[in-house]
Amino acid sequence: MVVLEGMLHGLALVASDLGGPAEILEHERTGLLVPPRNSEALAAAVLRLLEDTKLRRCLAAAAKAEVRLRWLWPRIVEQMRTIYLEAVAEKEQRKVPRPVLQTAAS
């Protein structure tokens, strides 16, 4: 959530290339990703953003646009709806008629 909130507010982000942030951010386009548990890489990325105003602004703008395009609730709900509809359609295509069981009375 913190990454998405930062993106929504137009911040340039640095995050570990692991888990949620790695799935959300695109390195060098919407943020900077650094190897997990690498404090030197983290420091270098933060310094890079502090020193490079153009990069900081470009990452922030791209992140803000990306979060509005892909990560706001209406978009997530629509994506989930599509996934569910595709799953139901796939299940319907694979349905095999069940044999009718005959009872002793039949």
Backbone bond lengths (Angstrom), bond angles and torsions (degrees), N, CA, C in turn:
res aa  C-N    CA-C-N  psi(-1)  N-CA   C-N-CA  omega(-1)  CA-C   N-CA-C  phi
1 M - - - 1.446 - - 1.522 111.39 -
2 V 1.315 117.46 -38.61 1.460 120.63 -176.66 1.524 110.48 -61.70
3 V 1.323 116.87 -40.64 1.464 120.42 179.30 1.523 109.86 -62.88
4 L 1.318 117.41 -46.92 1.467 120.77 -179.83 1.525 111.54 -62.99
5 E 1.321 117.17 -39.48 1.465 120.04 178.53 1.526 110.84 -65.05
6 G 1.324 116.86 -42.77 1.461 120.06 177.18 1.518 111.79 -61.47
7 M 1.325 115.97 -42.32 1.463 120.21 177.97 1.521 110.70 -61.94
8 L 1.327 116.35 -44.87 1.460 121.18 -178.80 1.522 112.01 -60.72
9 H 1.329 116.23 -32.79 1.463 120.98 179.62 1.529 112.82 -88.65
10 G 1.326 117.09 6.87 1.461 120.52 175.18 1.509 114.52 73.05
11 L 1.324 116.78 37.34 1.462 120.40 178.67 1.523 110.44 -99.11
12 A 1.319 115.88 145.69 1.458 120.95 171.43 1.523 106.78 -80.96
13 L 1.320 116.63 129.81 1.461 120.57 -172.17 1.519 113.16 -117.02
14 V 1.337 113.59 147.59 1.456 122.46 170.25 1.518 105.42 -123.46
15 A 1.332 117.09 130.96 1.459 120.44 -178.16 1.522 110.06 -147.56
16 S 1.316 115.39 163.24 1.466 120.87 175.60 1.519 110.01 -69.85
17 D 1.303 115.92 141.90 1.459 122.72 178.69 1.526 108.77 -81.52
18 L 1.331 114.61 65.92 1.454 121.16 -173.80 1.527 109.07 -158.30
19 G 1.305 117.15 140.12 1.459 121.22 173.90 1.518 114.21 63.40
20 G 1.343 114.61 -142.65 1.460 121.68 -176.09 1.513 115.03 -54.79
21 P 1.342 118.55 -50.53 1.465 118.81 -179.89 1.529 112.76 -57.03
22 A 1.311 117.27 -38.06 1.467 120.61 -179.95 1.528 111.72 -68.52
23 E 1.333 116.53 -28.33 1.461 120.03 177.59 1.521 112.06 -80.28
24 I 1.316 116.63 -25.10 1.462 121.43 -175.14 1.524 111.80 -92.60
25 L 1.327 116.85 -47.94 1.465 121.17 -175.72 1.518 111.73 -86.05
26 E 1.301 115.65 144.61 1.463 121.55 172.54 1.527 106.26 -108.52
27 H 1.327 115.67 117.16 1.459 121.49 -175.61 1.529 111.20 -55.11
28 E 1.317 114.71 131.54 1.466 124.31 177.97 1.530 113.72 72.68
29 R 1.346 118.04 -0.86 1.460 119.65 176.80 1.527 110.79 -116.93
30 T 1.326 117.90 -49.71 1.461 120.44 -179.98 1.527 112.22 -116.24
31 G 1.290 117.01 0.95 1.462 121.73 178.43 1.509 110.30 172.74
32 L 1.316 115.46 -178.79 1.458 120.66 176.70 1.523 107.94 -114.51
33 L 1.316 115.84 130.24 1.454 121.50 177.46 1.521 108.98 -108.69
34 V 1.326 116.00 136.78 1.466 121.24 -179.99 1.524 108.59 -123.56
35 P 1.324 116.54 154.23 1.469 119.15 178.57 1.531 111.02 -59.25
36 P 1.322 116.82 142.22 1.468 120.28 179.08 1.532 111.29 -58.91
37 R 1.316 115.54 143.91 1.460 123.73 175.73 1.524 113.52 59.06
38 N 1.322 115.69 29.36 1.469 120.10 178.75 1.525 107.79 -116.88
39 S 1.319 115.60 89.41 1.463 120.26 -176.00 1.525 112.47 -65.56
40 E 1.314 117.34 -29.62 1.463 119.75 178.44 1.528 111.12 -67.83
41 A 1.324 116.24 -42.62 1.473 120.29 177.69 1.523 110.39 -65.71
42 L 1.325 116.74 -38.57 1.459 121.03 177.89 1.526 110.51 -62.44
43 A 1.312 116.31 -47.77 1.469 120.46 179.50 1.526 110.95 -61.73
44 A 1.317 116.83 -42.25 1.471 120.71 -179.84 1.530 110.92 -63.22
45 A 1.338 116.95 -40.08 1.463 120.63 179.89 1.530 110.93 -67.54
46 V 1.323 117.13 -41.72 1.466 120.55 178.72 1.528 109.78 -64.20
47 L 1.318 116.97 -44.98 1.473 120.23 177.97 1.526 111.04 -61.51
48 R 1.311 115.97 -39.61 1.469 119.79 178.67 1.521 110.65 -58.87
49 L 1.336 117.30 -44.13 1.463 120.24 178.79 1.523 111.69 -67.18
50 L 1.316 116.36 -38.64 1.468 119.59 178.85 1.524 111.75 -63.80
51 E 1.304 116.29 -36.36 1.466 121.24 -175.73 1.522 113.79 -87.79
52 D 1.306 118.66 -22.08 1.469 121.84 -174.33 1.528 110.42 -114.38
53 T 1.310 115.41 89.22 1.468 121.41 -177.67 1.522 111.69 -59.85
54 K 1.318 117.21 -41.80 1.467 120.66 -178.63 1.534 110.68 -62.25
55 L 1.323 116.99 -46.11 1.459 120.76 178.64 1.528 109.88 -61.98
56 R 1.317 116.73 -45.86 1.464 121.36 -179.74 1.527 110.59 -57.15
57 R 1.313 117.30 -45.57 1.471 120.91 -179.89 1.521 112.33 -67.87
58 C 1.314 116.88 -40.07 1.472 120.49 179.76 1.524 111.21 -65.27
59 L 1.332 117.15 -45.83 1.455 120.68 178.56 1.525 111.20 -62.30
60 A 1.336 116.11 -43.29 1.463 120.87 -179.13 1.529 111.07 -63.06
61 A 1.318 117.04 -44.42 1.468 120.75 -179.76 1.526 111.35 -65.80
62 A 1.324 116.47 -43.14 1.467 120.11 179.42 1.528 110.60 -65.72
63 A 1.324 116.91 -39.62 1.463 120.80 179.24 1.529 110.81 -64.13
64 K 1.312 116.51 -43.41 1.468 120.47 -179.84 1.524 110.98 -63.18
65 A 1.321 116.54 -42.80 1.469 120.26 178.25 1.528 110.69 -65.64
66 E 1.310 116.72 -41.91 1.469 121.44 -178.62 1.522 111.72 -63.92
67 V 1.316 117.53 -44.06 1.465 119.72 -178.57 1.524 110.63 -65.58
68 R 1.311 117.45 -35.83 1.467 120.24 177.82 1.527 111.44 -70.67
69 L 1.318 116.17 -32.85 1.465 120.96 -178.93 1.524 112.48 -76.83
70 R 1.340 117.21 -41.93 1.463 120.08 -169.76 1.512 116.50 -114.43
71 W 1.324 118.97 -23.77 1.454 118.88 -165.17 1.530 116.27 -117.47
72 L 1.306 119.55 1.14 1.459 119.32 176.30 1.528 108.95 -77.98
73 W 1.341 116.93 151.97 1.464 121.60 -172.73 1.526 114.71 -52.69
74 P 1.313 120.45 -43.89 1.474 117.80 179.60 1.535 112.11 -58.29
75 R 1.308 116.87 -37.57 1.470 120.58 179.71 1.531 110.54 -71.13
76 I 1.319 117.23 -41.64 1.462 120.99 179.07 1.527 110.25 -63.19
77 V 1.328 116.56 -43.08 1.463 120.61 178.83 1.525 109.98 -61.15
78 E 1.312 117.63 -43.56 1.467 121.07 179.23 1.529 111.05 -63.39
79 Q 1.329 117.45 -40.67 1.471 120.84 177.96 1.530 110.46 -63.66
80 M 1.334 117.22 -42.89 1.457 120.55 178.87 1.530 110.68 -64.80
81 R 1.313 117.25 -40.06 1.468 121.39 178.20 1.526 109.92 -59.86
82 T 1.319 116.61 -45.07 1.460 121.49 179.42 1.525 110.57 -61.43
83 I 1.320 116.95 -43.83 1.463 121.07 -179.95 1.526 110.52 -62.13
84 Y 1.335 116.92 -45.00 1.465 120.50 179.39 1.530 111.33 -63.60
85 L 1.316 116.80 -43.51 1.465 119.63 179.59 1.526 111.24 -62.97
86 E 1.324 116.99 -40.12 1.470 120.58 177.58 1.525 110.63 -64.83
87 A 1.340 116.93 -40.14 1.465 120.33 179.47 1.533 110.99 -64.77
88 V 1.322 117.05 -42.36 1.463 120.95 179.24 1.522 109.89 -65.13
89 A 1.325 117.66 -43.31 1.462 121.04 179.70 1.528 110.62 -62.62
90 E 1.323 116.38 -40.87 1.463 120.21 178.88 1.527 111.04 -64.84
91 K 1.320 116.46 -40.81 1.460 120.64 178.53 1.526 110.20 -63.84
92 E 1.325 117.10 -42.23 1.468 121.37 179.79 1.527 110.66 -62.40
93 Q 1.324 117.40 -37.11 1.464 120.56 -179.83 1.523 111.55 -69.18
94 R 1.327 116.72 -28.85 1.466 120.45 -177.78 1.521 112.85 -90.20
95 K 1.319 117.93 -2.85 1.470 120.05 -177.59 1.524 110.40 -61.47
96 V 1.311 113.50 130.57 1.463 120.19 176.01 1.523 106.27 -112.38
97 P 1.318 117.04 130.92 1.468 118.49 -179.55 1.529 110.24 -57.64
98 R 1.311 115.77 134.77 1.462 120.46 178.07 1.523 109.16 -82.67
99 P 1.312 116.24 140.67 1.474 118.16 178.41 1.523 109.61 -67.89
100 V 1.293 115.49 146.58 1.465 121.38 177.28 1.510 107.30 -83.02
101 L 1.313 115.82 123.78 1.462 119.88 178.59 1.526 109.86 -80.19
102 Q 1.276 114.74 133.75 1.466 118.90 178.43 1.518 108.52 -98.57
103 T 1.289 114.41 137.60 1.468 119.82 178.29 1.510 109.21 -98.31
104 A 1.291 115.87 168.06 1.480 121.16 -179.32 1.528 111.05 -61.22
105 A 1.333 117.03 -28.81 1.467 120.52 -178.89 1.512 111.71 -77.02
106 S 1.330 120.05 -15.77 1.461 120.32 -176.09 1.482 113.08 -80.98
